[in-house]
Amino acid sequence: MPLSEIYFSFFNYISAPRRRAQDMEVRFIHNHLFTVITTGALMWAYAILAILTIASPIPGIVGVTASIVHNLSPFIYRFTNKRLLGASVLLTAGIVHQGTFAYFTGGFMGNIVIWFGVLPFLGALIAGKAGAILWSFLSTMASAVFLLLHLKGHQFPMLITPTGEIYAQAYIAFGWIFLSGVMSYVYLVNEEKLASERSEKKQHLENLFRILCHDIGNPLALLQMSLENYNNSPDEQKKARAMDIAKRAIHSIVDLTQNVRQMYVLKEGKKDIQVSPTDLNPIIDQLQFLFQGPLQHKNISIIYDDKSHATAVVMVEPISFLHQVLGNIISNSIKFSNPNSTINIFTNQSEPGFVKISIQDQGIGIPNEILQDMFKIDSKSNRPGTSGEKGTGFGMSLMKTFVEKYDGEVEVISKEKSNLHPSGTTFILTLKGSLQ
């Protein structure tokens, strides 16, 4: 089995309770494991060196015992999320091992006390600020004890052989290089991964905010209009009509908020959006309702004759398909269409299992420089509509994102007005589905 598989199998085992409880960032467990791997090699090397080259058995016994405790320290995360406890068990084993080795090989004037200096860094890597503070204090105290003993004239035993002393010095020289290099690399990799995750989460939250800002405007405008009509009209039938519009607008707002909440949960749970067979006819009817204000304002008609052809059923998530996909396209078409024009919607089944939905307007078209980048989230594609309408500039990127979540494709064909042809834009959605 490759070493990477062994590592991740062990990591998954010890981190499983923490991942289920979501009470600890797993990067800290990775830091602990890499610390065990890198410092563990040095711990065992010093233990074997003590057995072979130090006249007293004590450093060897302490070294083996401490190395075992050191290696078992990751199992703490099976039972608790206390990072400082995990770091302290690991580092206590290290300081006891190295302190014992140092005592029997010259004490403060020996070369082993220098290893105390790495403990604050490792404590910070595993347990954060608390680990850095605690182990800076403990390392300082341990070093101070050796210094005070030396100043008081205590005679530390020098029981290591000349050959052992050379190897101990080599462990320091090459061990510090190895340890600082590997752990610095691990730290940087983890920080880059964390920064990437934070950036992705920030982008996701920004997208949810954009969806709310972009799509909730139409039903809110309808709700405001219907309430004004209800308050100002003495006719009971008109009041009933206004109340019906208000109810439908509120239903759309609820759908939008639930959809945003679902998107957040899906993202946090690493799940994908759930698609289902969706009839296109009620979707078009709801679009006519939601955009009735802008359509009436510019005297634009949406033409979709569902009696002239079979009903289109597509595999999408209905709410996002209504608001983020077709809603964005229709909004864009209205914005850039001239007054007294039409928006035509066609469906056809070019190949088995797929439906093409074409939304064609007679608007001013899209310039090539905007057309090339219109689906990029950071593109500067926003421009005023034919009646001065303002937009957010991110509707098209959201639309494409959802189409791809349905395993579909989107194509845009657009022409600006010239002597050779009229202007207009056609969005072509290719989705799994059928004509029934």
C-alpha positions as CSV (number, residue, x, y, z in Angstrom):
1,M,0.0,0.0,0.0
2,P,1.4,3.5,-0.9
3,L,2.6,5.6,2.1
4,S,0.0,8.3,1.2
5,E,-2.8,5.7,1.5
6,I,-1.5,4.5,4.9
7,Y,-1.3,8.1,6.1
8,F,-4.8,9.1,5.0
9,S,-6.3,5.8,6.4
10,F,-4.8,6.6,9.8
11,F,-5.8,10.2,9.5
12,N,-9.4,9.3,8.7
13,Y,-9.5,6.9,11.6
14,I,-8.3,9.4,14.3
15,S,-10.1,12.4,12.9
16,A,-13.5,10.7,12.2
17,P,-15.1,11.8,15.5
18,R,-13.9,15.4,15.0
19,R,-15.2,15.5,11.4
20,R,-18.6,14.1,12.5
21,A,-18.8,16.6,15.3
22,Q,-17.4,19.4,13.2
23,D,-15.7,20.8,16.4
24,M,-12.2,21.1,15.1
25,E,-10.4,22.1,11.9
26,V,-8.8,19.0,10.6
27,R,-5.7,20.9,9.4
28,F,-4.5,20.9,13.1
29,I,-4.7,17.1,13.1
30,H,-2.6,17.1,10.0
31,N,-0.1,19.4,11.7
32,H,0.0,17.0,14.7
33,L,0.5,13.9,12.5
34,F,3.3,15.6,10.5
35,T,4.9,16.6,13.7
36,V,4.8,13.0,14.9
37,I,6.3,11.8,11.7
38,T,9.1,14.3,11.5
39,T,10.1,14.5,15.2
40,G,9.3,10.9,15.8
41,A,12.2,9.9,13.6
42,L,14.5,12.0,15.7
43,M,13.0,10.8,19.0
44,W,13.7,7.1,18.0
45,A,17.2,8.0,16.7
46,Y,18.1,9.6,20.0
47,A,16.6,6.7,22.0
48,I,18.7,4.2,20.0
49,L,21.7,6.4,20.3
50,A,21.2,6.5,24.1
51,I,21.0,2.7,24.3
52,L,24.1,2.2,22.3
53,T,26.4,5.0,23.4
54,I,25.4,6.2,27.0
55,A,26.7,4.3,29.9
56,S,23.5,4.7,32.0
57,P,20.4,2.8,31.0
58,I,18.1,5.6,32.1
59,P,18.3,7.8,28.9
60,G,17.5,4.7,26.8
61,I,14.6,3.6,28.9
62,V,13.2,7.1,29.0
63,G,13.8,7.6,25.3
64,V,11.9,4.5,24.3
65,T,9.0,5.2,26.6
66,A,8.8,8.8,25.5
67,S,8.9,7.8,21.9
68,I,6.0,5.4,22.3
69,V,3.9,8.1,24.1
70,H,4.9,10.5,21.3
71,N,3.8,8.1,18.6
72,L,0.4,7.4,20.4
73,S,-0.4,11.1,21.0
74,P,-2.6,11.5,17.8
75,F,-5.1,9.0,19.3
76,I,-6.2,11.8,21.7
77,Y,-8.3,13.3,18.9
78,R,-10.4,10.1,18.8
79,F,-11.7,11.2,22.2
80,T,-11.4,15.0,22.5
81,N,-11.1,18.1,20.4
82,K,-8.6,19.7,22.8
83,R,-5.7,20.7,20.6
84,L,-3.6,22.0,23.5
85,L,-3.9,18.7,25.3
86,G,-2.8,16.8,22.2
87,A,0.2,19.1,21.6
88,S,1.2,19.0,25.3
89,V,1.2,15.2,25.4
90,L,3.4,15.1,22.3
91,L,5.7,17.8,23.4
92,T,6.0,16.6,27.0
93,A,7.3,13.3,25.7
94,G,9.8,15.2,23.7
95,I,11.0,17.5,26.5
96,V,11.4,14.7,29.0
97,H,13.3,12.6,26.4
98,Q,15.6,15.4,25.4
99,G,16.0,16.7,29.0
100,T,17.1,13.2,30.2
101,F,19.5,12.8,27.3
102,A,20.9,16.3,28.0
103,Y,21.4,15.6,31.7
104,F,23.6,12.5,31.0
105,T,25.6,14.1,28.2
106,G,26.9,17.3,29.8
107,G,23.8,19.2,30.9
108,F,23.6,22.9,29.9
109,M,27.0,22.9,28.2
110,G,26.0,19.8,26.1
111,N,24.5,20.2,22.7
112,I,21.0,18.7,23.3
113,V,19.4,21.6,25.3
114,I,19.0,23.5,22.0
115,W,16.2,21.2,21.0
116,F,14.0,22.9,23.7
117,G,13.9,25.8,21.2
118,V,11.8,24.0,18.7
119,L,9.0,23.3,21.1
120,P,7.2,26.7,21.0
121,F,7.1,26.5,17.2
122,L,5.6,23.0,17.3
123,G,3.1,24.0,20.0
124,A,2.0,26.9,17.9
125,L,1.7,24.7,14.8
126,I,-0.7,22.3,16.6
127,A,-2.5,24.4,19.2
128,G,-2.2,28.0,18.0
129,K,-1.5,30.9,20.3
130,A,-2.1,28.9,23.5
131,G,0.4,26.3,22.4
132,A,3.0,28.9,21.6
133,I,2.6,30.7,24.9
134,L,2.5,27.5,27.1
135,W,5.5,25.9,25.4
136,S,7.5,29.1,25.3
137,F,7.1,29.2,29.0
138,L,7.9,25.5,29.6
139,S,10.9,25.5,27.3
140,T,12.3,28.6,29.0
141,M,11.8,27.0,32.4
142,A,13.5,23.8,31.4
143,S,16.4,25.7,29.9
144,A,16.6,27.9,33.1
145,V,16.8,24.8,35.3
146,F,19.8,23.5,33.4
147,L,21.4,26.9,33.5
148,L,20.9,27.4,37.3
149,L,22.2,23.9,38.0
150,H,25.3,24.7,35.9
151,L,25.8,28.1,37.7
152,K,25.5,26.4,41.1
153,G,28.3,24.1,40.1
154,H,26.3,20.9,39.6
155,Q,28.4,18.3,37.9
156,F,26.3,16.8,35.0
157,P,27.5,13.3,34.1
158,M,29.1,13.0,30.7
159,L,28.4,9.3,30.0
160,I,28.2,9.4,26.2
161,T,31.0,7.9,24.1
162,P,33.0,10.2,21.7
163,T,31.3,8.4,18.8
164,G,27.9,9.0,20.3
165,E,28.7,12.6,20.9
166,I,29.5,13.0,17.2
167,Y,26.2,11.4,16.2
168,A,24.3,13.5,18.7
169,Q,25.9,16.6,17.1
170,A,25.0,15.4,13.7
171,Y,21.4,14.9,14.8
172,I,21.3,18.5,15.8
173,A,22.8,19.8,12.6
174,F,20.8,17.8,10.1
175,G,17.8,17.3,12.4
176,W,17.2,21.1,12.7
177,I,17.5,21.5,8.9
178,F,15.1,18.6,8.3
179,L,12.6,19.5,10.9
180,S,12.5,23.3,10.1
181,G,12.2,22.6,6.4
182,V,9.5,20.0,6.6
183,M,7.4,21.7,9.2
184,S,7.7,25.1,7.5
185,Y,6.5,23.5,4.3
186,V,3.6,21.8,6.0
187,Y,2.6,25.1,7.7
188,L,2.7,26.9,4.3
189,V,0.7,24.3,2.5
190,N,-1.9,24.3,5.3
191,E,-2.1,28.1,5.2
192,E,-2.5,28.1,1.4
193,K,-5.2,25.5,1.6
194,L,-6.9,27.5,4.4
195,A,-6.7,30.7,2.4
196,S,-8.2,28.9,-0.6
197,E,-11.1,27.5,1.4
198,R,-11.8,30.9,2.9
199,S,-11.7,32.5,-0.5
200,E,-14.1,29.9,-1.9
201,K,-16.4,30.3,1.1
202,K,-16.4,34.0,0.7
203,Q,-17.1,33.7,-3.0
204,H,-20.0,31.3,-2.2
205,L,-21.5,33.7,0.3
206,E,-21.1,36.6,-2.1
207,N,-22.9,34.6,-4.8
208,L,-25.8,33.9,-2.4
209,F,-26.0,37.6,-1.6
210,R,-25.9,38.4,-5.3
211,I,-28.7,36.0,-6.0
212,L,-30.9,37.6,-3.3
213,C,-30.2,41.1,-4.5
214,H,-30.6,40.2,-8.1
215,D,-33.7,38.1,-8.1
216,I,-35.8,39.3,-5.2
217,G,-36.3,42.7,-6.8
218,N,-39.1,41.7,-9.2
219,P,-41.4,39.9,-6.7
220,L,-40.8,42.7,-4.2
221,A,-41.9,45.3,-6.8
222,L,-45.0,43.2,-7.6
223,L,-45.8,43.0,-3.9
224,Q,-45.5,46.8,-3.5
225,M,-47.6,47.4,-6.6
226,S,-50.3,45.0,-5.5
227,L,-50.5,46.4,-2.0
228,E,-50.8,49.9,-3.4
229,N,-53.6,48.8,-5.8
230,Y,-55.3,47.1,-2.9
231,N,-55.3,50.2,-0.7
232,N,-56.3,52.6,-3.5
233,S,-59.0,50.6,-5.3
234,P,-62.6,50.7,-4.1
235,D,-63.5,47.8,-6.5
236,E,-63.6,44.5,-4.6
237,Q,-62.7,42.4,-7.7
238,K,-59.6,44.6,-8.2
239,K,-58.8,44.2,-4.5
240,A,-59.1,40.4,-4.8
241,R,-56.8,40.5,-7.9
242,A,-54.3,42.6,-6.1
243,M,-54.3,40.2,-3.1
244,D,-53.8,37.3,-5.5
245,I,-50.8,39.0,-7.0
246,A,-49.4,39.7,-3.5
247,K,-49.8,36.1,-2.5
248,R,-47.9,34.9,-5.6
249,A,-45.2,37.5,-5.1
250,I,-44.8,36.4,-1.5
251,H,-44.6,32.8,-2.6
252,S,-41.8,33.7,-5.0
253,I,-39.9,35.5,-2.3
254,V,-40.3,32.5,0.0
255,D,-39.0,30.2,-2.8
256,L,-36.0,32.4,-3.4
257,T,-35.0,32.5,0.3
258,Q,-35.5,28.8,0.6
259,N,-33.4,28.2,-2.5
260,V,-30.6,30.4,-1.1
261,R,-30.7,28.5,2.2
262,Q,-30.6,25.2,0.3
263,M,-27.7,26.3,-1.7
264,Y,-25.8,27.2,1.5
265,V,-26.6,23.9,3.1
266,L,-25.6,22.0,-0.1
267,K,-22.3,23.8,-0.2
268,E,-21.5,23.2,3.4
269,G,-22.4,19.5,3.2
270,K,-20.4,19.1,-0.1
271,K,-23.6,17.8,-1.8
272,D,-24.8,18.6,-5.2
273,I,-28.0,20.2,-6.4
274,Q,-30.9,17.8,-6.8
275,V,-32.6,17.8,-10.2
276,S,-36.0,16.5,-11.1
277,P,-38.3,16.4,-14.2
278,T,-39.7,19.9,-14.5
279,D,-42.6,21.0,-16.8
280,L,-41.5,24.1,-18.7
281,N,-45.1,25.5,-19.1
282,P,-45.7,26.6,-15.5
283,I,-42.2,28.0,-15.4
284,I,-43.0,30.3,-18.4
285,D,-46.3,31.2,-16.8
286,Q,-44.5,32.2,-13.5
287,L,-41.9,34.2,-15.5
288,Q,-44.8,36.1,-17.2
289,F,-46.1,36.9,-13.8
290,L,-42.8,37.9,-12.2
291,F,-41.8,40.2,-15.1
292,Q,-45.2,41.7,-15.8
293,G,-44.1,45.1,-14.6
294,P,-41.0,45.5,-16.8
295,L,-42.9,43.8,-19.7
296,Q,-45.8,46.3,-19.5
297,H,-43.5,49.2,-19.0
298,K,-41.7,48.5,-22.4
299,N,-44.8,46.9,-24.0
300,I,-42.8,43.7,-24.7
301,S,-44.5,40.3,-25.1
302,I,-43.1,36.9,-24.3
303,I,-44.4,34.5,-26.9
304,Y,-44.4,30.8,-26.0
305,D,-47.2,28.8,-27.6
306,D,-47.3,25.6,-25.7
307,K,-50.2,24.3,-27.7
308,S,-48.3,24.2,-31.0
309,H,-45.8,21.5,-29.9
310,A,-45.3,18.9,-27.2
311,T,-44.7,19.9,-23.6
312,A,-41.0,20.2,-22.7
313,V,-39.9,18.4,-19.5
314,V,-36.3,19.1,-18.4
315,M,-34.1,17.7,-15.7
316,V,-33.4,20.8,-13.5
317,E,-33.9,22.1,-9.9
318,P,-37.2,24.0,-10.4
319,I,-36.6,27.1,-8.2
320,S,-33.1,27.9,-9.4
321,F,-34.1,27.2,-13.0
322,L,-37.0,29.7,-12.7
323,H,-35.1,32.5,-10.9
324,Q,-31.4,32.0,-11.7
325,V,-31.5,30.6,-15.2
326,L,-34.6,31.6,-17.2
327,G,-35.2,34.5,-14.9
328,N,-31.8,36.0,-15.6
329,I,-32.1,35.4,-19.3
330,I,-35.6,37.0,-19.5
331,S,-34.4,39.9,-17.4
332,N,-31.5,40.4,-19.7
333,S,-33.7,40.2,-22.8
334,I,-36.1,42.8,-21.4
335,K,-33.3,45.1,-20.4
336,F,-31.8,45.2,-23.9
337,S,-34.9,45.0,-26.0
338,N,-36.5,48.0,-27.6
339,P,-40.1,48.9,-26.6
340,N,-42.9,47.2,-28.6
341,S,-40.9,44.1,-29.4
342,T,-41.2,40.4,-28.6
343,I,-39.2,37.7,-26.8
344,N,-39.8,34.3,-28.4
345,I,-39.2,31.0,-26.7
346,F,-38.8,27.8,-28.7
347,T,-38.2,24.2,-27.8
348,N,-37.0,21.3,-29.8
349,Q,-35.4,17.9,-29.3
350,S,-32.4,17.7,-31.5
351,E,-31.2,14.4,-30.1
352,P,-32.8,11.7,-27.8
353,G,-32.6,12.6,-24.1
354,F,-31.9,16.3,-24.6
355,V,-34.1,19.4,-25.1
356,K,-33.0,22.7,-26.6
357,I,-34.7,25.8,-25.2
358,S,-34.0,29.0,-27.3
359,I,-34.9,32.4,-25.9
360,Q,-34.7,34.9,-28.7
361,D,-35.1,38.7,-28.4
362,Q,-35.0,41.6,-30.8
363,G,-32.8,43.7,-28.7
364,I,-29.6,45.7,-29.4
365,G,-27.3,42.7,-29.2
366,I,-24.1,42.1,-27.3
367,P,-20.8,43.6,-28.4
368,N,-18.1,41.0,-29.1
369,E,-15.8,42.2,-26.3
370,I,-18.6,41.7,-23.7
371,L,-19.8,38.5,-25.3
372,Q,-16.4,36.8,-24.8
373,D,-16.3,37.4,-21.1
374,M,-20.0,37.6,-20.1
375,F,-20.0,34.4,-18.1
376,K,-17.0,35.4,-15.9
377,I,-17.9,36.3,-12.4
378,D,-15.5,39.2,-12.3
379,S,-16.2,40.5,-15.9
380,K,-17.2,44.1,-16.4
381,S,-20.2,43.3,-18.5
382,N,-22.7,45.6,-16.8
383,R,-24.2,48.3,-19.1
384,P,-27.5,50.3,-19.1
385,G,-30.5,48.9,-20.9
386,T,-32.5,50.5,-23.7
387,S,-34.5,52.5,-21.2
388,G,-31.6,53.2,-18.9
389,E,-32.2,50.1,-16.7
390,K,-29.3,49.3,-14.3
391,G,-28.1,45.9,-13.6
392,T,-25.7,44.1,-11.3
393,G,-23.5,42.5,-14.0
394,F,-23.4,39.1,-12.4
395,G,-26.7,37.5,-13.6
396,M,-25.1,35.7,-16.6
397,S,-22.3,34.1,-14.5
398,L,-24.9,32.8,-12.1
399,M,-27.1,31.5,-14.9
400,K,-24.2,29.5,-16.4
401,T,-23.2,28.1,-13.0
402,F,-26.6,26.6,-12.5
403,V,-26.9,25.3,-16.1
404,E,-23.6,23.4,-15.5
405,K,-25.0,22.1,-12.2
406,Y,-27.8,20.5,-14.2
407,D,-25.2,18.9,-16.5
408,G,-26.4,21.2,-19.3
409,E,-24.8,23.7,-21.7
410,V,-25.5,27.3,-22.7
411,E,-24.7,29.0,-25.9
412,V,-25.2,32.6,-26.9
413,I,-25.6,34.0,-30.4
414,S,-25.8,37.8,-30.7
415,K,-25.7,40.4,-33.4
416,E,-25.6,44.1,-33.2
417,K,-27.6,46.1,-35.8
418,S,-26.0,46.6,-39.2
419,N,-27.0,47.1,-42.8
420,L,-26.8,43.3,-43.4
421,H,-29.0,42.0,-40.5
422,P,-31.2,43.1,-37.6
423,S,-29.9,43.0,-34.1
424,G,-30.9,40.5,-31.4
425,T,-29.6,37.8,-29.0
426,T,-30.5,34.2,-28.7
427,F,-29.7,32.1,-25.6
428,I,-29.7,28.3,-26.3
429,L,-30.0,26.0,-23.3
430,T,-29.3,22.3,-23.9
431,L,-30.7,20.3,-21.0
432,K,-31.4,16.6,-20.3
433,G,-35.1,16.0,-20.9
434,S,-37.8,15.2,-23.5
435,L,-40.7,16.6,-25.4
436,Q,-43.9,14.8,-24.3
